[in-house]
């Protein structure tokens, strides 16, 4: 075996020396495969690190940094020594359990030691009432020092003062504003004493030893302590006193051992040094630290949002790697095909040599070992050189395209190196190349010298697969696999037992299979096409063309393989360029979908200017807005199955939403947004209620409770002419027999709590309408718990001219119960003759059983109808319903009934992957909700706005938002479509990454195609030298 290996090495070296042209082409192909496979990993690492740096640089301080806090409690030792020991225990815990696991990921840390508030005294300007007396805590900040703080006057608190005996003034620093607020000078002494937790505490003298200012207030080191400095507002005058750590522990806790103290440690992430490979260990460290602090650090809390930031980065990186791996898979497949072509051409040129070796007694295995030796001789240098070449190519492309994309800062300092994964893939590429060459040699070694001469004289017109029609079987298998891949719908899957997304690499083979199928089809059709073209051109074409076509038709395999290579290379180029544009469009539409409209403003509902929570009309009247629509977003539950499944509810103004929302018809199976909105708005008329006289100022009715808690209350739900709902209190149920109730129409709902005694001042626009009577518990927030009943007669409106009858209630006609859809059948409304007292022989009895979640109530008119809803398919599957059926939709404290009128896969701003959703008309939803809700619905909590453009320039989101603020709206969040699109599409990392990747793709494809064509031309010309000489002898020109 040793002799065989030595012979294979010698033969390989001689072949390289004698046939260096062919060997150089083969070596170039192997080097290209190794470099490309390695560069895929290197480029992925570069993109990951640059993307992480970009994400960390853009992250606000509260997301990138974190803090841990612990405070002293009453059960700790009541001595200064005990408190100092407790502090040291906390320091050791935080050092070992928090700092050390994070040390390699941090650039800095800081500590704050904070005491309870002290009152200041000892000077006339400080001797004020405790409500307005200047006050402030005594603090220690580790960030205080000459490098970050400038001492304007005075001196730093020193160690000698911290160790001074009791009674010596404690040296403290204040800022310039604090010095002005105190009205003191540097060096003056004042007395301080705890503001709480002590009875007649002794005072402690402090001396203003200096005044400071921060060198850079925007320095990240001040994260978390921005509000720790002096301030004065309408209520407080706060002046923090800063001193040393030892002074707090020895002097302050020495005088007040049980004083409340607060310890906080701040940690600052190394945004420049963190690498993508550190993300997973860092997330694990965060998880362990959170558990340790939560369960093992006494009186602790923490604020860490870095894990969310890293999770978002992981998800975005995962999405970015899908096209990267897809392209790498495609290029790898084409390069393997290219290597097979090159190896086949070279082995074909050695057919005579291989046949001679077989005739001299060499076995097929021995000939294969010779091929393996040659492949290894070329592959090993390629594996050594390839990763370094890949590093150089990636670095050059990265520098060029990241600079063009404006992301050179993100790339600066990011290492470009051949990782273990890159080297491993390079080795795999070299091994595959050697394997392909060996297999090609083994295939040629199957024939002896006679078979080789026969094959040369009459080349086969079909490959093994096509000769036995195995290509049809292969195409059928590929079609089945493609159908399965299409059924999966995405390259991302969720792992079992978690919601984490993972790449299913098997699905990335789908496009490769598609290209392979195209190659099989071409190789099946091309020989027929070449033969047909040769026969048709014979009578009419010039001799040179006829001869060329006959040669191709006689031996179509190699030209067909070359055509497949060129076809695949062209297809890959088109795929790459089209995918880049598709990715950009996808990112743009994802941002538009998330925004919903040009501008989406989430607000706090009712305001002083518009108590109904509706602002679209006033916003739409401004010239800076083309149109606006009110929208209500709420959490809901699907309760039809007996189980509660979370869902999201979106109530939109059906008449306006199509004018402002971004929508695609394929979201709802080809239905336009105008058509969908029309369906939502075409439901049954909303309950109109019982209209009161325009000058009505009260209600009167006869009432008799029966078996009801004496603390229960009767409320009336009314609406004014502008559509604003409100409640008014009618009576307490602590009544005996028939009692006539007189109630005014003053709204008594304040901040959404019925039991609040302060009435909210809201202008009511007559005429009013009565929509419901509701019976609640003593707090007015929920329905009564036990069964009961009330008898009602003679409902009248009180006007200046006298009482106006509204409903006699001699019978229940014209009134209905407000059904609790979660427990239907619990309420009854009927005509009754069983009321006691003898005043009325006949009345209306409203009774209820225990149970249910909604309020007990009655309404004028017929029972409410379900409101139309547009839902997604998951909603229907969970509810077990179909289009046209009714579904119970639960909200926080009540349920409504919706009728499914259509299915939409998507609706702007709603994520069907997170929750099923339902979209309803806002007016219909508001009407039925105000029959069931314990508190009146505030109308809407979002406004979707289509921004107007003047002279080609659109109004800014800030200008439009200012409109709403002027209306008294409490703006919570603003979603600007233009800014969100820019954040996704104009990311320099995305553009630069794809630009470099496409250039890498085109370089690889161009080199492979060009070298394949040149090799084929060279070998074909060399093999046909005798043929060309004969043609010249017969008179053909050169």
C-alpha positions, 0 to 999 in steps of 0.5 A: 500500500505504501508503494501504491501511495508513493506511486500515486504521489509521483504520478500526480507530481509528474502530471502537474509538471507536464500538464500544468495548464490543465492542472492550474485550471483544476487547482483554480476550481478547487481554490475557488470552492474552498475560498467561497465556502470559507468566505461565506462563514467569514462574511457571515461573522463580519456581518454579525459583528458589524450588525451587533455594533450597529444595534448597540450604538443605536440602543439607548442607555437604558437598553444597553446598560443595567443596574441592581438595587438593594435597600436596608430594612427594619429587620437588619441589625440596628447598630452601625457596625451591623449595618456596615457588615450588611453593606459589605455582604451585599458588596461581596454578593454583587461582586461575585454573582453580578460583576465577575460573570459580566466583567469581560462584557463591561467597559465600566461600572458605578455605584450609588449609596443613597440615604433617606431624605433629610430636612435642613435647618440651622439658618433662617432661610431653612427654618420653614414648614416641613411641607416646603422646607429644603430637603435632600438625601446624603449620597455617595457616587463612585463616579465622582472624581477629578476626571468627570467632575470639576470642583468649582470652589472648596475641597473634596470630602477627605478620609480624615473627615470621614473618620472624625468623631461624632459632632464634627461636621460632615463635609459634603459637596453640592452643585451650583443650583443647590448652593443657591437654593440653600442660600449658604456659602462654601465652608458654612455649616447647617444641621440636618435630621431625618425627615421620617422614621424617627421621633424627635431625631437629633440633628447632625452638622454638615459643612459645605466643603465645595461646589461641583459641576459635571464636566460632561452631563451627557456622559453615559456614566451618569446613566440612572443618576440624571435626576439625582441632582438639585431641583426646585419645582412648585412643590419641592426644593431638593438639594442632594448632599454628596460625600464619601462612601466612608462618611456615609457608612461611619458618620451618617449610619453612626448617628442614625443606625436604623436609617433607610439606605439604598444601594445601587450598582450600575453596569455599562456594556462595552458596546465596541468590544462585544462580539456576536459570539458573545451574545449567547454566553451573555444572555445566559449570564443575564439569566443566571444573574437575574435569578441570583439577584431575585432569590439571593440578594435581600430586598433587591430589584434589578433593571435589565433590558439588555436581554431583550435587545440581544434577543431582537438582534438574534432574531434580526440576524437569523432573518438576515442569515436566511438569504445569506445561507440560501445564496451560499447553498446555491453557489456551493451547488453550482461550484460542485457542478463546475468541479464535476465538469472540470474533473470530467473534462480533464479525466476525459482527456486522459481516457487513453492513459487510463485505458492503457493502465487498465490494459497493463493490469491496473485495477479500478481501485488503483486507478482511483487511488492515482486520481485521489493522489492528484486531487489531494496534491491540488486540494491540500494547497488550496485548503491552506491558501483558500481561507486566507484568500477568503479573508482578503476578499471579504475584507476588501469587499467589506471596506468598499461596500460598508464605506459606500453604504455609510457604515464604515464606523460600524466596520471599523475595529471589527476583526476579519479572520478565518474562524474555525468554522471557516477553516472547517468549511474550507477543508470540506470544500477541498475534500469535496473537490478531491472526491469529485475528481476521484469519482470521475477517475473511477467512472473512466476506469470502468472501461478497458482500452477497447471500450475506450476506443469505442466510446471515442469513436461513437460518443454516447448521446445521453448520460447514465441517468437519461439513458435509463430514464432515471431522470424522470424518477429524479424529477418526480422525487424532486417535485415531491420534495419541492411540494413538501418544502412549499407546504412548510411555507418558510425557512424558519421553524419554531423548536419544540417546547419553545418559541425560538425561531431556527433555520431549517437548513433542509428547506434551503435545499429546495432552490438547489433542487430546483436548479438541479431539476432544470439541469436534468431537463436541459440535458434531456432536451438538448440532444434532441434540439441539437439533432433537430437543428443539425438536420434542419440546417443541412440543406440551407446553412453554410458548411462551417455551421453544418459541421459545427452543429453535426459535431455537437449533435454527435457528442452533445453531453459535454456541450450540454453540461456546459450550457447547464453551467451557464444557465445556472450561473445566469439564473443565480445572478438573476436570483441575487439581483432580484432577491436584493430588490425583493428584500428591500421591498419586503423591509419597506412593506414590513415597516408600512404594515407595522406603522399602519398609516403615514402616522399612527398616534397612540393616546390616552383616550379622553381629554379635557378638549374631547372627552369622548376620545374621538379626535379624527375629525378635528385632526382631519380638518387641519391642512397638514392632514389629508384624512384621519381615522379613530381606532381602538386597540384592545386585548380580548379573549375567544371564549366560545370553546369554554376556554379563554384564548388571548386575541387582539381586537381592533375597532376602526372607523369603517368609513375612514380607515380606507383613506388612511391605512396602508393595505394590500389586497392579498391580505384578505384574499383579493378583497380591497380595504374599501370592500372590507370596511364597507362590510364592517360598516353594513351591520345592523344599526347600533342601539339608539336608546330612548331619546329624552326631551332636549331640556330634560335635567333628571329622571324619575321612576318607581322602584322596588327591590326584592331580595337584593343586597342593600348596598347595591346601586342602580345606574343609568347609562346615557349618551349625549348628541355628540356620541359621548357616553356617561353614567349617572347614579339613580338610587341605592337599593336600601329601599322598602316597598315602592319608592319614587326615585328622582335623580339628576343627570350629572355624570359621576364617573371620574377617571374610570372609577364609579365609586369616586365621589368627584364628578367629572366636569364634562359638557353635555350636548342635548338631547340625551338618550337613555341606553341602559339601566344597570345594577351594580355592587356597592362599589359600582364596579361589578354586577351584584354577586347574588340572585335578586330582582327589582320591580320598575314602574313609570319612568319619566323625564324631568323637565322645567315644564314637568314630567314627561312619560318615557316608559310606563313599565306596565309590561316588559314590551319594548325593553330587553335584558342586556345578555351576559354572553359568557353565561347566557340565560342568567337574566330575565325581564317579564311582566309581573303582578307579584310586586308587594305594596299594592301601589301597582297591580302590574309592573316589569320585573327584572331578575337575575341569577348568580354567576356571570362576569357582566353587569346586570342590566336592561336596555330599551328596544330589541336585544342587541345583534352581533356586530360584523367582524373580520377575523384571521383563520386562526381565530376561526380555528380556535373558535371552531366557527366558520364565516357567517357564524357568531362568536363570543369575544370576551374583554376585560370585564364583559363579553360581546357577540360578533358575527364573522363576515370575512377572513383576512390573513393580515391587517395593518399593525396586527401580528397574526403570529402572536395572537389571533385577531378580530377587526370590527367597526368602531361605532358598532363596537362602542355602542354594544360595549357601552351596554356591557362595560362597567365604565363608559368606553372612551371612544378610541385610543389611536388616531391613524393619519394620512399626512398631507403634502404641500409643494411635494414636501409632506408635513412632519410627524412632529407638526401633526402630533402637535395638532393633537397635543393642542387638542389636549390629547395625552400622546403616548406613542408615535409611529411614523411610517417614514421613519420606520421605513428608513430604519428598516430599508436605509440601514447601511449594514443591510445595503452594504452586506447585500452589495458585498454578497452580490459581488462575491456571488458574481465573482464566483459565478463569472470565474467558474463560467469563464474557466469552464468555457475556456477549459472546454474550448482548449480540450475540444480544440486539442482533441480535434487537431486531426479533424481541423487539419483534414478540413484544411486539406479539403480546402477550408480556410484557417 
